[in-house]
């Protein structure tokens, strides 16, 4: 695993690098002391994971986290900071962990374990996407559950999301579980009809009845059946474009 440390404090960077190199999953560690330096390094050499401080001299680590989504393959993010009040905001932009200073080997190892699992899932999803044909204008999808196959009209699907490791598909009258991934579902849904609002959630554009601001500059969608779905900051821009906001 290739890791980039972004922190304006040299001692903090060196301490974290030492702890990272004690874990065998880490193959390379680089350091950056500013957002511009971090972006330069990430463009030159894609990294798997970024340990990111929030307070960077006159900069804010959240600004870099937002810019990471512009990369072809964004790295995962662990916020590594002395401040605990930003944890909720960090997880709203899909950070995989939030580690407080002073660093401890146990917490760094936990964060690396989460990253390794997430990277493995990403790799599997990418392989499934590459092996599965791009969806054509199919009006239905088939879900096999307990040896019974349900045939669903795409227009009847309100949303799909992952819950406790299981894919859940919601229609106006049903809640259907399936032993599949969200990537599997995305490759079968008509892209002009559905939009992803979270890394583990997709909704039918025609099923959105309300959109309201939520906390920390995120949004919440209400579907026609009354269910409410959070919109991750990573997908706010796309949502606004799709809904002509």
Biotite code that builds the C-alpha atoms (Angstrom):
import biotite.structure as struc

atoms = struc.array([
    struc.Atom([0.000, 0.000, 0.000], chain_id="A", res_id=1, res_name="UNK", atom_name="CA", element="C"),
    struc.Atom([1.393, 3.400, -1.007], chain_id="A", res_id=2, res_name="UNK", atom_name="CA", element="C"),
    struc.Atom([0.711, 6.137, 1.552], chain_id="A", res_id=3, res_name="UNK", atom_name="CA", element="C"),
    struc.Atom([1.048, 9.917, 1.416], chain_id="A", res_id=4, res_name="UNK", atom_name="CA", element="C"),
    struc.Atom([1.270, 11.932, 4.652], chain_id="A", res_id=5, res_name="UNK", atom_name="CA", element="C"),
    struc.Atom([0.026, 15.528, 4.390], chain_id="A", res_id=6, res_name="UNK", atom_name="CA", element="C"),
    struc.Atom([0.920, 17.600, 7.451], chain_id="A", res_id=7, res_name="UNK", atom_name="CA", element="C"),
    struc.Atom([2.712, 20.923, 7.919], chain_id="A", res_id=8, res_name="UNK", atom_name="CA", element="C"),
    struc.Atom([4.527, 19.699, 11.055], chain_id="A", res_id=9, res_name="UNK", atom_name="CA", element="C"),
    struc.Atom([7.789, 17.834, 10.225], chain_id="A", res_id=10, res_name="UNK", atom_name="CA", element="C"),
    struc.Atom([7.889, 15.992, 13.551], chain_id="A", res_id=11, res_name="UNK", atom_name="CA", element="C"),
    struc.Atom([4.313, 14.784, 13.152], chain_id="A", res_id=12, res_name="UNK", atom_name="CA", element="C"),
    struc.Atom([5.069, 13.597, 9.619], chain_id="A", res_id=13, res_name="UNK", atom_name="CA", element="C"),
    struc.Atom([8.176, 11.714, 10.725], chain_id="A", res_id=14, res_name="UNK", atom_name="CA", element="C"),
    struc.Atom([6.402, 10.108, 13.681], chain_id="A", res_id=15, res_name="UNK", atom_name="CA", element="C"),
    struc.Atom([3.547, 8.947, 11.488], chain_id="A", res_id=16, res_name="UNK", atom_name="CA", element="C"),
    struc.Atom([5.904, 7.652, 8.799], chain_id="A", res_id=17, res_name="UNK", atom_name="CA", element="C"),
    struc.Atom([7.723, 5.571, 11.400], chain_id="A", res_id=18, res_name="UNK", atom_name="CA", element="C"),
    struc.Atom([4.456, 4.012, 12.640], chain_id="A", res_id=19, res_name="UNK", atom_name="CA", element="C"),
    struc.Atom([3.308, 3.333, 9.086], chain_id="A", res_id=20, res_name="UNK", atom_name="CA", element="C"),
    struc.Atom([6.511, 1.550, 8.158], chain_id="A", res_id=21, res_name="UNK", atom_name="CA", element="C"),
    struc.Atom([6.032, -0.807, 11.111], chain_id="A", res_id=22, res_name="UNK", atom_name="CA", element="C"),
    struc.Atom([3.024, -2.287, 9.309], chain_id="A", res_id=23, res_name="UNK", atom_name="CA", element="C"),
    struc.Atom([3.803, -4.815, 6.576], chain_id="A", res_id=24, res_name="UNK", atom_name="CA", element="C"),
    struc.Atom([0.949, -3.702, 4.287], chain_id="A", res_id=25, res_name="UNK", atom_name="CA", element="C"),
    struc.Atom([2.728, -0.377, 3.691], chain_id="A", res_id=26, res_name="UNK", atom_name="CA", element="C"),
    struc.Atom([5.178, -0.541, 0.787], chain_id="A", res_id=27, res_name="UNK", atom_name="CA", element="C"),
    struc.Atom([5.915, 3.162, 0.283], chain_id="A", res_id=28, res_name="UNK", atom_name="CA", element="C"),
    struc.Atom([5.514, 6.367, 2.298], chain_id="A", res_id=29, res_name="UNK", atom_name="CA", element="C"),
    struc.Atom([5.840, 9.919, 0.996], chain_id="A", res_id=30, res_name="UNK", atom_name="CA", element="C"),
    struc.Atom([5.402, 13.267, 2.739], chain_id="A", res_id=31, res_name="UNK", atom_name="CA", element="C"),
    struc.Atom([3.901, 16.621, 1.745], chain_id="A", res_id=32, res_name="UNK", atom_name="CA", element="C"),
    struc.Atom([3.665, 19.793, 3.814], chain_id="A", res_id=33, res_name="UNK", atom_name="CA", element="C"),
    struc.Atom([0.941, 21.593, 1.827], chain_id="A", res_id=34, res_name="UNK", atom_name="CA", element="C"),
    struc.Atom([-2.008, 21.019, -0.478], chain_id="A", res_id=35, res_name="UNK", atom_name="CA", element="C"),
    struc.Atom([-0.079, 22.058, -3.585], chain_id="A", res_id=36, res_name="UNK", atom_name="CA", element="C"),
    struc.Atom([2.809, 19.735, -2.724], chain_id="A", res_id=37, res_name="UNK", atom_name="CA", element="C"),
    struc.Atom([0.368, 16.891, -2.104], chain_id="A", res_id=38, res_name="UNK", atom_name="CA", element="C"),
    struc.Atom([-1.397, 17.384, -5.440], chain_id="A", res_id=39, res_name="UNK", atom_name="CA", element="C"),
    struc.Atom([1.932, 17.525, -7.294], chain_id="A", res_id=40, res_name="UNK", atom_name="CA", element="C"),
    struc.Atom([2.980, 14.213, -5.759], chain_id="A", res_id=41, res_name="UNK", atom_name="CA", element="C"),
    struc.Atom([-0.381, 12.546, -6.342], chain_id="A", res_id=42, res_name="UNK", atom_name="CA", element="C"),
    struc.Atom([-0.399, 13.524, -10.014], chain_id="A", res_id=43, res_name="UNK", atom_name="CA", element="C"),
    struc.Atom([3.160, 12.250, -10.442], chain_id="A", res_id=44, res_name="UNK", atom_name="CA", element="C"),
    struc.Atom([2.532, 9.019, -8.523], chain_id="A", res_id=45, res_name="UNK", atom_name="CA", element="C"),
    struc.Atom([-0.984, 7.826, -7.570], chain_id="A", res_id=46, res_name="UNK", atom_name="CA", element="C"),
    struc.Atom([-1.219, 6.725, -3.949], chain_id="A", res_id=47, res_name="UNK", atom_name="CA", element="C"),
    struc.Atom([-3.592, 4.283, -2.273], chain_id="A", res_id=48, res_name="UNK", atom_name="CA", element="C"),
    struc.Atom([-4.095, 6.202, 0.946], chain_id="A", res_id=49, res_name="UNK", atom_name="CA", element="C"),
    struc.Atom([-3.616, 9.735, 2.285], chain_id="A", res_id=50, res_name="UNK", atom_name="CA", element="C"),
    struc.Atom([-3.194, 10.529, 5.981], chain_id="A", res_id=51, res_name="UNK", atom_name="CA", element="C"),
    struc.Atom([-4.407, 14.121, 6.011], chain_id="A", res_id=52, res_name="UNK", atom_name="CA", element="C"),
    struc.Atom([-4.163, 16.769, 8.725], chain_id="A", res_id=53, res_name="UNK", atom_name="CA", element="C"),
    struc.Atom([-6.981, 19.314, 8.866], chain_id="A", res_id=54, res_name="UNK", atom_name="CA", element="C"),
    struc.Atom([-5.034, 22.375, 10.019], chain_id="A", res_id=55, res_name="UNK", atom_name="CA", element="C"),
    struc.Atom([-2.310, 23.058, 7.437], chain_id="A", res_id=56, res_name="UNK", atom_name="CA", element="C"),
    struc.Atom([-0.816, 26.485, 8.184], chain_id="A", res_id=57, res_name="UNK", atom_name="CA", element="C"),
    struc.Atom([-3.171, 28.777, 6.240], chain_id="A", res_id=58, res_name="UNK", atom_name="CA", element="C"),
    struc.Atom([-4.863, 25.868, 4.463], chain_id="A", res_id=59, res_name="UNK", atom_name="CA", element="C"),
    struc.Atom([-7.619, 23.419, 5.335], chain_id="A", res_id=60, res_name="UNK", atom_name="CA", element="C"),
    struc.Atom([-7.264, 19.690, 4.804], chain_id="A", res_id=61, res_name="UNK", atom_name="CA", element="C"),
    struc.Atom([-10.890, 19.451, 3.711], chain_id="A", res_id=62, res_name="UNK", atom_name="CA", element="C"),
    struc.Atom([-9.989, 21.531, 0.642], chain_id="A", res_id=63, res_name="UNK", atom_name="CA", element="C"),
    struc.Atom([-7.538, 18.839, -0.453], chain_id="A", res_id=64, res_name="UNK", atom_name="CA", element="C"),
    struc.Atom([-10.079, 16.096, 0.286], chain_id="A", res_id=65, res_name="UNK", atom_name="CA", element="C"),
    struc.Atom([-12.484, 17.815, -2.127], chain_id="A", res_id=66, res_name="UNK", atom_name="CA", element="C"),
    struc.Atom([-9.810, 18.085, -4.834], chain_id="A", res_id=67, res_name="UNK", atom_name="CA", element="C"),
    struc.Atom([-8.929, 14.387, -4.600], chain_id="A", res_id=68, res_name="UNK", atom_name="CA", element="C"),
    struc.Atom([-12.153, 13.453, -6.410], chain_id="A", res_id=69, res_name="UNK", atom_name="CA", element="C"),
    struc.Atom([-10.788, 15.116, -9.541], chain_id="A", res_id=70, res_name="UNK", atom_name="CA", element="C"),
    struc.Atom([-8.091, 12.439, -9.803], chain_id="A", res_id=71, res_name="UNK", atom_name="CA", element="C"),
    struc.Atom([-8.656, 9.452, -12.072], chain_id="A", res_id=72, res_name="UNK", atom_name="CA", element="C"),
    struc.Atom([-8.223, 7.083, -9.118], chain_id="A", res_id=73, res_name="UNK", atom_name="CA", element="C"),
    struc.Atom([-8.724, 9.028, -5.881], chain_id="A", res_id=74, res_name="UNK", atom_name="CA", element="C"),
    struc.Atom([-6.837, 7.711, -2.855], chain_id="A", res_id=75, res_name="UNK", atom_name="CA", element="C"),
    struc.Atom([-8.638, 6.767, 0.319], chain_id="A", res_id=76, res_name="UNK", atom_name="CA", element="C"),
    struc.Atom([-8.464, 9.345, 3.114], chain_id="A", res_id=77, res_name="UNK", atom_name="CA", element="C"),
    struc.Atom([-7.711, 9.028, 6.812], chain_id="A", res_id=78, res_name="UNK", atom_name="CA", element="C"),
    struc.Atom([-7.848, 12.317, 8.701], chain_id="A", res_id=79, res_name="UNK", atom_name="CA", element="C"),
    struc.Atom([-4.968, 12.495, 11.173], chain_id="A", res_id=80, res_name="UNK", atom_name="CA", element="C"),
    struc.Atom([-5.396, 15.546, 13.376], chain_id="A", res_id=81, res_name="UNK", atom_name="CA", element="C"),
    struc.Atom([-5.308, 16.960, 16.886], chain_id="A", res_id=82, res_name="UNK", atom_name="CA", element="C"),
    struc.Atom([-8.950, 18.105, 16.659], chain_id="A", res_id=83, res_name="UNK", atom_name="CA", element="C"),
    struc.Atom([-11.881, 15.794, 17.350], chain_id="A", res_id=84, res_name="UNK", atom_name="CA", element="C"),
    struc.Atom([-14.713, 18.199, 16.465], chain_id="A", res_id=85, res_name="UNK", atom_name="CA", element="C"),
    struc.Atom([-14.474, 17.561, 12.721], chain_id="A", res_id=86, res_name="UNK", atom_name="CA", element="C"),
    struc.Atom([-15.135, 13.810, 12.814], chain_id="A", res_id=87, res_name="UNK", atom_name="CA", element="C"),
    struc.Atom([-18.722, 13.985, 11.537], chain_id="A", res_id=88, res_name="UNK", atom_name="CA", element="C"),
    struc.Atom([-17.720, 16.231, 8.640], chain_id="A", res_id=89, res_name="UNK", atom_name="CA", element="C"),
    struc.Atom([-14.841, 13.890, 7.810], chain_id="A", res_id=90, res_name="UNK", atom_name="CA", element="C"),
    struc.Atom([-17.058, 10.834, 7.521], chain_id="A", res_id=91, res_name="UNK", atom_name="CA", element="C"),
    struc.Atom([-19.589, 12.780, 5.452], chain_id="A", res_id=92, res_name="UNK", atom_name="CA", element="C"),
    struc.Atom([-16.970, 13.095, 2.733], chain_id="A", res_id=93, res_name="UNK", atom_name="CA", element="C"),
    struc.Atom([-16.296, 9.344, 2.904], chain_id="A", res_id=94, res_name="UNK", atom_name="CA", element="C"),
    struc.Atom([-13.106, 9.347, 4.969], chain_id="A", res_id=95, res_name="UNK", atom_name="CA", element="C"),
    struc.Atom([-12.443, 5.795, 6.101], chain_id="A", res_id=96, res_name="UNK", atom_name="CA", element="C"),
    struc.Atom([-11.044, 6.732, 9.519], chain_id="A", res_id=97, res_name="UNK", atom_name="CA", element="C"),
    struc.Atom([-10.267, 9.639, 11.846], chain_id="A", res_id=98, res_name="UNK", atom_name="CA", element="C"),
    struc.Atom([-7.111, 9.317, 13.933], chain_id="A", res_id=99, res_name="UNK", atom_name="CA", element="C"),
    struc.Atom([-6.227, 11.737, 16.726], chain_id="A", res_id=100, res_name="UNK", atom_name="CA", element="C"),
    struc.Atom([-2.781, 12.963, 17.681], chain_id="A", res_id=101, res_name="UNK", atom_name="CA", element="C"),
    struc.Atom([-0.629, 11.859, 19.441], chain_id="A", res_id=102, res_name="UNK", atom_name="CA", element="C"),
    struc.Atom([-0.534, 8.790, 17.228], chain_id="A", res_id=103, res_name="UNK", atom_name="CA", element="C"),
    struc.Atom([-0.500, 5.244, 18.558], chain_id="A", res_id=104, res_name="UNK", atom_name="CA", element="C"),
    struc.Atom([0.613, 2.166, 16.658], chain_id="A", res_id=105, res_name="UNK", atom_name="CA", element="C"),
    struc.Atom([-2.655, 0.382, 17.436], chain_id="A", res_id=106, res_name="UNK", atom_name="CA", element="C"),
    struc.Atom([-4.822, 3.113, 15.897], chain_id="A", res_id=107, res_name="UNK", atom_name="CA", element="C"),
    struc.Atom([-2.593, 3.447, 12.845], chain_id="A", res_id=108, res_name="UNK", atom_name="CA", element="C"),
    struc.Atom([-2.787, -0.310, 12.307], chain_id="A", res_id=109, res_name="UNK", atom_name="CA", element="C"),
    struc.Atom([-6.580, -0.173, 12.622], chain_id="A", res_id=110, res_name="UNK", atom_name="CA", element="C"),
    struc.Atom([-6.777, 2.580, 10.009], chain_id="A", res_id=111, res_name="UNK", atom_name="CA", element="C"),
    struc.Atom([-4.518, 0.611, 7.661], chain_id="A", res_id=112, res_name="UNK", atom_name="CA", element="C"),
    struc.Atom([-6.675, -2.487, 8.098], chain_id="A", res_id=113, res_name="UNK", atom_name="CA", element="C"),
    struc.Atom([-9.768, -0.502, 7.118], chain_id="A", res_id=114, res_name="UNK", atom_name="CA", element="C"),
    struc.Atom([-7.933, 0.894, 4.104], chain_id="A", res_id=115, res_name="UNK", atom_name="CA", element="C"),
    struc.Atom([-6.765, -2.555, 3.011], chain_id="A", res_id=116, res_name="UNK", atom_name="CA", element="C"),
    struc.Atom([-10.335, -3.869, 3.155], chain_id="A", res_id=117, res_name="UNK", atom_name="CA", element="C"),
    struc.Atom([-11.685, -0.880, 1.228], chain_id="A", res_id=118, res_name="UNK", atom_name="CA", element="C"),
    struc.Atom([-8.990, -1.203, -1.447], chain_id="A", res_id=119, res_name="UNK", atom_name="CA", element="C"),
    struc.Atom([-9.735, -4.891, -1.853], chain_id="A", res_id=120, res_name="UNK", atom_name="CA", element="C"),
    struc.Atom([-13.455, -4.145, -2.263], chain_id="A", res_id=121, res_name="UNK", atom_name="CA", element="C"),
    struc.Atom([-12.656, -1.433, -4.813], chain_id="A", res_id=122, res_name="UNK", atom_name="CA", element="C"),
    struc.Atom([-10.487, -3.859, -6.772], chain_id="A", res_id=123, res_name="UNK", atom_name="CA", element="C"),
    struc.Atom([-13.231, -6.509, -6.832], chain_id="A", res_id=124, res_name="UNK", atom_name="CA", element="C"),
    struc.Atom([-15.848, -3.967, -7.913], chain_id="A", res_id=125, res_name="UNK", atom_name="CA", element="C"),
    struc.Atom([-13.612, -2.717, -10.726], chain_id="A", res_id=126, res_name="UNK", atom_name="CA", element="C"),
    struc.Atom([-13.056, -6.270, -11.981], chain_id="A", res_id=127, res_name="UNK", atom_name="CA", element="C"),
    struc.Atom([-16.790, -6.941, -11.932], chain_id="A", res_id=128, res_name="UNK", atom_name="CA", element="C"),
    struc.Atom([-17.417, -3.721, -13.841], chain_id="A", res_id=129, res_name="UNK", atom_name="CA", element="C"),
    struc.Atom([-14.807, -4.614, -16.454], chain_id="A", res_id=130, res_name="UNK", atom_name="CA", element="C"),
    struc.Atom([-16.202, -8.124, -16.894], chain_id="A", res_id=131, res_name="UNK", atom_name="CA", element="C"),
    struc.Atom([-19.858, -7.084, -17.050], chain_id="A", res_id=132, res_name="UNK", atom_name="CA", element="C"),
    struc.Atom([-21.232, -5.614, -20.284], chain_id="A", res_id=133, res_name="UNK", atom_name="CA", element="C"),
    struc.Atom([-22.373, -2.004, -20.197], chain_id="A", res_id=134, res_name="UNK", atom_name="CA", element="C"),
    struc.Atom([-26.118, -1.933, -19.566], chain_id="A", res_id=135, res_name="UNK", atom_name="CA", element="C"),
    struc.Atom([-28.276, -1.609, -22.635], chain_id="A", res_id=136, res_name="UNK", atom_name="CA", element="C"),
    struc.Atom([-31.773, -0.261, -22.715], chain_id="A", res_id=137, res_name="UNK", atom_name="CA", element="C"),
    struc.Atom([-33.127, -3.203, -20.675], chain_id="A", res_id=138, res_name="UNK", atom_name="CA", element="C"),
    struc.Atom([-36.397, -2.321, -19.004], chain_id="A", res_id=139, res_name="UNK", atom_name="CA", element="C"),
    struc.Atom([-36.006, -5.007, -16.321], chain_id="A", res_id=140, res_name="UNK", atom_name="CA", element="C"),
    struc.Atom([-33.408, -6.545, -14.047], chain_id="A", res_id=141, res_name="UNK", atom_name="CA", element="C"),
    struc.Atom([-33.504, -9.970, -12.396], chain_id="A", res_id=142, res_name="UNK", atom_name="CA", element="C"),
    struc.Atom([-32.723, -10.573, -8.719], chain_id="A", res_id=143, res_name="UNK", atom_name="CA", element="C"),
    struc.Atom([-32.220, -14.129, -7.476], chain_id="A", res_id=144, res_name="UNK", atom_name="CA", element="C"),
    struc.Atom([-33.106, -14.617, -3.821], chain_id="A", res_id=145, res_name="UNK", atom_name="CA", element="C"),
    struc.Atom([-33.520, -17.978, -2.045], chain_id="A", res_id=146, res_name="UNK", atom_name="CA", element="C"),
    struc.Atom([-33.554, -19.865, -5.364], chain_id="A", res_id=147, res_name="UNK", atom_name="CA", element="C"),
    struc.Atom([-36.351, -17.614, -6.634], chain_id="A", res_id=148, res_name="UNK", atom_name="CA", element="C"),
    struc.Atom([-35.727, -15.014, -9.309], chain_id="A", res_id=149, res_name="UNK", atom_name="CA", element="C"),
    struc.Atom([-37.629, -11.750, -9.161], chain_id="A", res_id=150, res_name="UNK", atom_name="CA", element="C"),
    struc.Atom([-37.967, -9.718, -12.332], chain_id="A", res_id=151, res_name="UNK", atom_name="CA", element="C"),
    struc.Atom([-38.197, -6.003, -11.572], chain_id="A", res_id=152, res_name="UNK", atom_name="CA", element="C"),
    struc.Atom([-39.072, -3.193, -13.918], chain_id="A", res_id=153, res_name="UNK", atom_name="CA", element="C"),
    struc.Atom([-36.377, -0.564, -13.664], chain_id="A", res_id=154, res_name="UNK", atom_name="CA", element="C"),
    struc.Atom([-38.909, 2.233, -13.523], chain_id="A", res_id=155, res_name="UNK", atom_name="CA", element="C"),
    struc.Atom([-40.340, 0.645, -10.350], chain_id="A", res_id=156, res_name="UNK", atom_name="CA", element="C"),
    struc.Atom([-36.990, 0.693, -8.525], chain_id="A", res_id=157, res_name="UNK", atom_name="CA", element="C"),
    struc.Atom([-36.767, 3.689, -6.203], chain_id="A", res_id=158, res_name="UNK", atom_name="CA", element="C"),
    struc.Atom([-33.301, 3.081, -4.764], chain_id="A", res_id=159, res_name="UNK", atom_name="CA", element="C"),
    struc.Atom([-30.585, 0.551, -4.105], chain_id="A", res_id=160, res_name="UNK", atom_name="CA", element="C"),
    struc.Atom([-28.037, 0.588, -1.312], chain_id="A", res_id=161, res_name="UNK", atom_name="CA", element="C"),
    struc.Atom([-25.681, -1.600, 0.677], chain_id="A", res_id=162, res_name="UNK", atom_name="CA", element="C"),
    struc.Atom([-26.690, -2.360, 4.253], chain_id="A", res_id=163, res_name="UNK", atom_name="CA", element="C"),
    struc.Atom([-24.701, -4.691, 6.511], chain_id="A", res_id=164, res_name="UNK", atom_name="CA", element="C"),
    struc.Atom([-22.870, -6.034, 3.476], chain_id="A", res_id=165, res_name="UNK", atom_name="CA", element="C"),
    struc.Atom([-26.072, -6.879, 1.572], chain_id="A", res_id=166, res_name="UNK", atom_name="CA", element="C"),
    struc.Atom([-27.535, -5.132, -1.443], chain_id="A", res_id=167, res_name="UNK", atom_name="CA", element="C"),
    struc.Atom([-31.047, -3.842, -0.728], chain_id="A", res_id=168, res_name="UNK", atom_name="CA", element="C"),
    struc.Atom([-33.392, -2.739, -3.525], chain_id="A", res_id=169, res_name="UNK", atom_name="CA", element="C"),
    struc.Atom([-36.456, -0.643, -2.701], chain_id="A", res_id=170, res_name="UNK", atom_name="CA", element="C"),
    struc.Atom([-39.603, -0.349, -4.794], chain_id="A", res_id=171, res_name="UNK", atom_name="CA", element="C"),
    struc.Atom([-42.852, 1.365, -3.855], chain_id="A", res_id=172, res_name="UNK", atom_name="CA", element="C"),
    struc.Atom([-44.118, -1.869, -2.294], chain_id="A", res_id=173, res_name="UNK", atom_name="CA", element="C"),
    struc.Atom([-41.089, -4.078, -1.637], chain_id="A", res_id=174, res_name="UNK", atom_name="CA", element="C"),
    struc.Atom([-37.714, -4.201, 0.074], chain_id="A", res_id=175, res_name="UNK", atom_name="CA", element="C"),
    struc.Atom([-35.622, -6.884, -1.589], chain_id="A", res_id=176, res_name="UNK", atom_name="CA", element="C"),
    struc.Atom([-32.275, -8.222, -0.390], chain_id="A", res_id=177, res_name="UNK", atom_name="CA", element="C"),
    struc.Atom([-29.714, -9.666, -2.790], chain_id="A", res_id=178, res_name="UNK", atom_name="CA", element="C"),
    struc.Atom([-26.265, -11.216, -2.438], chain_id="A", res_id=179, res_name="UNK", atom_name="CA", element="C"),
    struc.Atom([-24.735, -8.799, -4.932], chain_id="A", res_id=180, res_name="UNK", atom_name="CA", element="C"),
    struc.Atom([-22.685, -5.597, -4.884], chain_id="A", res_id=181, res_name="UNK", atom_name="CA", element="C"),
    struc.Atom([-23.697, -2.060, -5.725], chain_id="A", res_id=182, res_name="UNK", atom_name="CA", element="C"),
    struc.Atom([-21.369, -2.208, -8.747], chain_id="A", res_id=183, res_name="UNK", atom_name="CA", element="C"),
    struc.Atom([-23.321, -5.204, -10.015], chain_id="A", res_id=184, res_name="UNK", atom_name="CA", element="C"),
    struc.Atom([-26.529, -3.167, -9.756], chain_id="A", res_id=185, res_name="UNK", atom_name="CA", element="C"),
    struc.Atom([-25.047, -0.060, -11.372], chain_id="A", res_id=186, res_name="UNK", atom_name="CA", element="C"),
    struc.Atom([-23.963, -2.019, -14.445], chain_id="A", res_id=187, res_name="UNK", atom_name="CA", element="C"),
    struc.Atom([-27.565, -3.131, -14.968], chain_id="A", res_id=188, res_name="UNK", atom_name="CA", element="C"),
    struc.Atom([-29.423, 0.114, -14.365], chain_id="A", res_id=189, res_name="UNK", atom_name="CA", element="C"),
    struc.Atom([-30.058, 2.664, -17.096], chain_id="A", res_id=190, res_name="UNK", atom_name="CA", element="C"),
    struc.Atom([-27.550, 5.463, -16.330], chain_id="A", res_id=191, res_name="UNK", atom_name="CA", element="C"),
    struc.Atom([-29.893, 8.132, -17.666], chain_id="A", res_id=192, res_name="UNK", atom_name="CA", element="C"),
    struc.Atom([-32.541, 7.075, -15.146], chain_id="A", res_id=193, res_name="UNK", atom_name="CA", element="C"),
    struc.Atom([-30.445, 6.505, -12.003], chain_id="A", res_id=194, res_name="UNK", atom_name="CA", element="C"),
    struc.Atom([-27.815, 8.538, -10.156], chain_id="A", res_id=195, res_name="UNK", atom_name="CA", element="C"),
    struc.Atom([-25.368, 7.613, -7.438], chain_id="A", res_id=196, res_name="UNK", atom_name="CA", element="C"),
    struc.Atom([-25.650, 9.808, -4.332], chain_id="A", res_id=197, res_name="UNK", atom_name="CA", element="C"),
    struc.Atom([-23.239, 7.935, -2.068], chain_id="A", res_id=198, res_name="UNK", atom_name="CA", element="C"),
    struc.Atom([-20.536, 5.341, -2.620], chain_id="A", res_id=199, res_name="UNK", atom_name="CA", element="C"),
    struc.Atom([-23.025, 2.737, -1.323], chain_id="A", res_id=200, res_name="UNK", atom_name="CA", element="C"),
    struc.Atom([-26.297, 4.194, -2.632], chain_id="A", res_id=201, res_name="UNK", atom_name="CA", element="C"),
    struc.Atom([-28.086, 4.879, -5.943], chain_id="A", res_id=202, res_name="UNK", atom_name="CA", element="C"),
    struc.Atom([-31.552, 6.376, -6.524], chain_id="A", res_id=203, res_name="UNK", atom_name="CA", element="C"),
    struc.Atom([-34.032, 6.677, -9.360], chain_id="A", res_id=204, res_name="UNK", atom_name="CA", element="C"),
    struc.Atom([-34.013, 10.304, -10.507], chain_id="A", res_id=205, res_name="UNK", atom_name="CA", element="C"),
    struc.Atom([-37.761, 10.122, -11.142], chain_id="A", res_id=206, res_name="UNK", atom_name="CA", element="C"),
    struc.Atom([-38.352, 8.945, -7.565], chain_id="A", res_id=207, res_name="UNK", atom_name="CA", element="C"),
    struc.Atom([-36.899, 12.076, -5.942], chain_id="A", res_id=208, res_name="UNK", atom_name="CA", element="C"),
    struc.Atom([-39.669, 14.213, -4.464], chain_id="A", res_id=209, res_name="UNK", atom_name="CA", element="C"),
    struc.Atom([-37.688, 16.604, -2.219], chain_id="A", res_id=210, res_name="UNK", atom_name="CA", element="C"),
    struc.Atom([-34.140, 17.776, -1.639], chain_id="A", res_id=211, res_name="UNK", atom_name="CA", element="C"),
    struc.Atom([-33.181, 19.637, 1.529], chain_id="A", res_id=212, res_name="UNK", atom_name="CA", element="C"),
    struc.Atom([-29.885, 20.865, 2.995], chain_id="A", res_id=213, res_name="UNK", atom_name="CA", element="C"),
    struc.Atom([-28.463, 18.664, 5.701], chain_id="A", res_id=214, res_name="UNK", atom_name="CA", element="C"),
    struc.Atom([-25.537, 19.298, 8.016], chain_id="A", res_id=215, res_name="UNK", atom_name="CA", element="C"),
    struc.Atom([-22.003, 20.258, 6.916], chain_id="A", res_id=216, res_name="UNK", atom_name="CA", element="C"),
    struc.Atom([-23.018, 21.280, 3.391], chain_id="A", res_id=217, res_name="UNK", atom_name="CA", element="C"),
    struc.Atom([-24.531, 17.905, 2.520], chain_id="A", res_id=218, res_name="UNK", atom_name="CA", element="C"),
    struc.Atom([-28.086, 17.195, 1.379], chain_id="A", res_id=219, res_name="UNK", atom_name="CA", element="C"),
    struc.Atom([-30.883, 14.763, 2.087], chain_id="A", res_id=220, res_name="UNK", atom_name="CA", element="C"),
    struc.Atom([-33.194, 13.363, -0.566], chain_id="A", res_id=221, res_name="UNK", atom_name="CA", element="C"),
    struc.Atom([-36.771, 12.299, 0.092], chain_id="A", res_id=222, res_name="UNK", atom_name="CA", element="C"),
    struc.Atom([-38.159, 9.630, -2.222], chain_id="A", res_id=223, res_name="UNK", atom_name="CA", element="C"),
    struc.Atom([-41.752, 9.329, -3.358], chain_id="A", res_id=224, res_name="UNK", atom_name="CA", element="C"),
    struc.Atom([-42.352, 6.588, -0.764], chain_id="A", res_id=225, res_name="UNK", atom_name="CA", element="C"),
    struc.Atom([-41.166, 8.886, 2.047], chain_id="A", res_id=226, res_name="UNK", atom_name="CA", element="C"),
    struc.Atom([-37.751, 7.269, 2.568], chain_id="A", res_id=227, res_name="UNK", atom_name="CA", element="C"),
    struc.Atom([-34.901, 9.713, 3.169], chain_id="A", res_id=228, res_name="UNK", atom_name="CA", element="C"),
    struc.Atom([-31.447, 9.187, 1.660], chain_id="A", res_id=229, res_name="UNK", atom_name="CA", element="C"),
    struc.Atom([-28.226, 11.101, 2.484], chain_id="A", res_id=230, res_name="UNK", atom_name="CA", element="C"),
    struc.Atom([-26.237, 12.671, -0.335], chain_id="A", res_id=231, res_name="UNK", atom_name="CA", element="C"),
    struc.Atom([-22.492, 12.406, 0.236], chain_id="A", res_id=232, res_name="UNK", atom_name="CA", element="C"),
    struc.Atom([-20.509, 15.583, -0.442], chain_id="A", res_id=233, res_name="UNK", atom_name="CA", element="C"),
    struc.Atom([-18.687, 13.697, -3.187], chain_id="A", res_id=234, res_name="UNK", atom_name="CA", element="C"),
    struc.Atom([-21.926, 13.438, -5.176], chain_id="A", res_id=235, res_name="UNK", atom_name="CA", element="C"),
    struc.Atom([-23.585, 16.795, -4.418], chain_id="A", res_id=236, res_name="UNK", atom_name="CA", element="C"),
    struc.Atom([-22.375, 18.400, -7.654], chain_id="A", res_id=237, res_name="UNK", atom_name="CA", element="C"),
    struc.Atom([-23.674, 15.537, -9.788], chain_id="A", res_id=238, res_name="UNK", atom_name="CA", element="C"),
    struc.Atom([-27.007, 15.537, -7.945], chain_id="A", res_id=239, res_name="UNK", atom_name="CA", element="C"),
    struc.Atom([-27.503, 19.255, -8.583], chain_id="A", res_id=240, res_name="UNK", atom_name="CA", element="C"),
    struc.Atom([-26.727, 18.777, -12.273], chain_id="A", res_id=241, res_name="UNK", atom_name="CA", element="C"),
    struc.Atom([-29.077, 15.823, -12.635], chain_id="A", res_id=242, res_name="UNK", atom_name="CA", element="C"),
    struc.Atom([-31.910, 17.608, -10.827], chain_id="A", res_id=243, res_name="UNK", atom_name="CA", element="C"),
    struc.Atom([-31.287, 20.977, -12.530], chain_id="A", res_id=244, res_name="UNK", atom_name="CA", element="C"),
    struc.Atom([-30.706, 22.700, -9.194], chain_id="A", res_id=245, res_name="UNK", atom_name="CA", element="C"),
])
